């Protein structure tokens, strides 16, 4: 999560709120709320778009620039990029490297 927050902080304008989102599941919403609280505690304005929808909805919003960040399980990168058959997802180190290459931090 720290890498995600540092990426968001380095690319955001000082006056623009960070649009935080999550899928429609409970754990995503809880993690999203923790992210929002952490950002706001550090003086960073946020926009709450938690529980936006399912994977396709959140991914589309992320790709369109409507959402700045959302919590996600590491393995879901395989589904987002249609790579579920790739052996890269069988090794934690490979997953981290692949996600960084795809700009999913």
PALO-572265 format. One record per residue: residue in three letters; y, x, z of N, C-alpha, C in turn. Coordinates in steps of 0.02 Angstrom, whole numbers, plus 50000, padded with zeros to 5 digits. Atoms other than C-alpha are relative to their C-alpha. Example, Ala and Ser with C-alpha at 12.3 -4.5 7.8 and 13.67 -1.06 7.14 Angstrom:
REM residues 2
Ala499415004550000497755061550390500605004550000/Ser499414995849997499475068450357500554996150037/
REM end
This chain:
REM residues 105
Unk499415004150000500005000050000500635004450000/Unk499434995649997501185014550036500215002349930/Unk499854997850068501055020649856500344994449961/Unk499715005850034501435003249793500724999050022/Unk499335001049975502965001549905500475005549976/Unk499574994650022503625018749859500174999349926/Unk499875001150071503455014649674500524994549991/Unk499525005450005504384998349696500695002350023/Unk499364997849973505745006449800500355004849952/Unk499694995150045506025020249672500264996849936/Unk499805003150063506245008049527500474994150009/Unk499585005849989507264994349608500735001950009/Unk499294999249988509134992749603500144998150073/Unk499855001249929509924992749776500174992750014/Unk499805006949989510554974949752499494994949977/Unk500505004750025509054967249665499464998850053/Unk500555001249954507794958549776499335002049969/Unk500694998750022505984964149764499644993350000/Unk500375006350004504984949249703499285001450019/Unk500684999049974503394949349807499604993749989/Unk500425005750015501974938149756499305001250026/Unk500714999449984500154934949792499634994649961/Unk500415005450027498724925049724499984994350051/Unk500005006049959498344908349801499505000450058/Unk500484999349945497124915449929500355002050065/Unk499714998849934497414917450115500155007350012/Unk499894992949985497184936250128500565003049959/Unk499454997650041498364939449983500674997750027/Unk499395002649971499664928450064500195003750063/Unk499864996349938499504937250231500255007149984/Unk499784993350020499634954450149500694999849968/Unk499355000850032501104948450044500554999050052/Unk499525001249947501984942250200500145006550038/Unk499904993549967501714959250283500445004649958/Unk499584995950046502464967850130500724997750003/Unk499325002749997503974956250133500345002050066/Unk499714998349935504244959150319500175007450004/Unk499884992849999504104978050297500625001849959/Unk499424998750042505354978250155500644997650033/Unk499395002849970506594966950244500195003850064/Unk499864996149940506434976850406500355006649983/Unk499684993950023507004991850305500624998749957/Unk499375001750034508514982750233499944998649926/Unk500115001250071507744978850064499944992549988/Unk500055007250012508074961250000499374998249960/Unk500615002250034506554951449942500084992949976/Unk500085006950021506124935649850499264998350009/Unk500685002149982504574926649913499714995549946/Unk500375004050050503404920849774499265000150017/Unk500694999849977501834921049880499624993849979/Unk500475005350021500334910449829500224997049933/Unk499765002150066500954909849650499464996549959/Unk500545003050038499254905649575499415004749996/Unk500594995950009497634913149515500155006549964/Unk499924993450030497344930249436500404999849935/Unk499655000250065497934925249262500744998450008/Unk499315001849989499534917349327500405005950027/Unk499654994449969500004932149436500055005949952/Unk499984994450048499534944849303500534998649946/Unk499505001750051500594935749173500715000950028/Unk499344999349969502074935249293500175007450010/Unk499904992949990501854953749331500185003449933/Unk499884997150066501774958349146500684997849972/Unk499375002650025503314947549110500605002650041/Unk499474997449957504304956349247500284994950048/Unk499785005349954504454940349349499805001550072/Unk500264998149935503524948349495500025007650003/Unk499964992749993503804965949561499375003050030/Unk500604997449969502244967849667499594994450030/Unk500445004649963500754959049742499395004050023/Unk500604996549976499254964449845499394998049959/Unk500605001250041497614966149750499445004650023/Unk500584995849986495864972549779499935005249945/Unk500064994550048495524989149695499574998349940/Unk500485001450054494044983049593500244995049948/Unk499765005050048495034969249510500345003149939/Unk499744996650058495804982249395499524999749941/Unk500525000550052494164981449299500064993449962/Unk499945006650032494414962949265500664999449962/Unk499355000550033496264964549222500015003449933/Unk499984996150062495924977249087499354999549961/Unk500635001350036494254970249026499565006249997/Unk500384993849996493334985849085499424999450050/Unk500515001049949491994978249196499365003949987/Unk500604996250017490614987749105500115007550004/Unk499854992949998491475004549123499735003250064/Unk500254996649940490635016949242500555002850045/Unk499454997449959492355022349305500044996350067/Unk499935004249940492265008149433499445001350051/Unk500554998449954490705015749515500185005650049/Unk499794994549957491675029849601500714998750025/Unk499355001349971493125027549721500535004749972/Unk499514995150027493975043549659500194998249928/Unk499865002050069493805037949478500434993749996/Unk499615006249999494495020849521500745001650014/Unk499304998249984496055028349601500335003349941/Unk499714996550058496335039949453500124995249942/Unk499935004850056496055025849327500584995250014/Unk499465004649983497215014049419500685003449993/Unk499384996450008498565027349424500175000849926/Unk499894999250072498345030249237500244993449969/Unk499805006750025498545011449209500624997450035/Unk499405001949961500045010949327499874994150046/Unk500175004949949499155000049454499935003850064/Unk500034996349937499565007549622500014995550060/
REM end
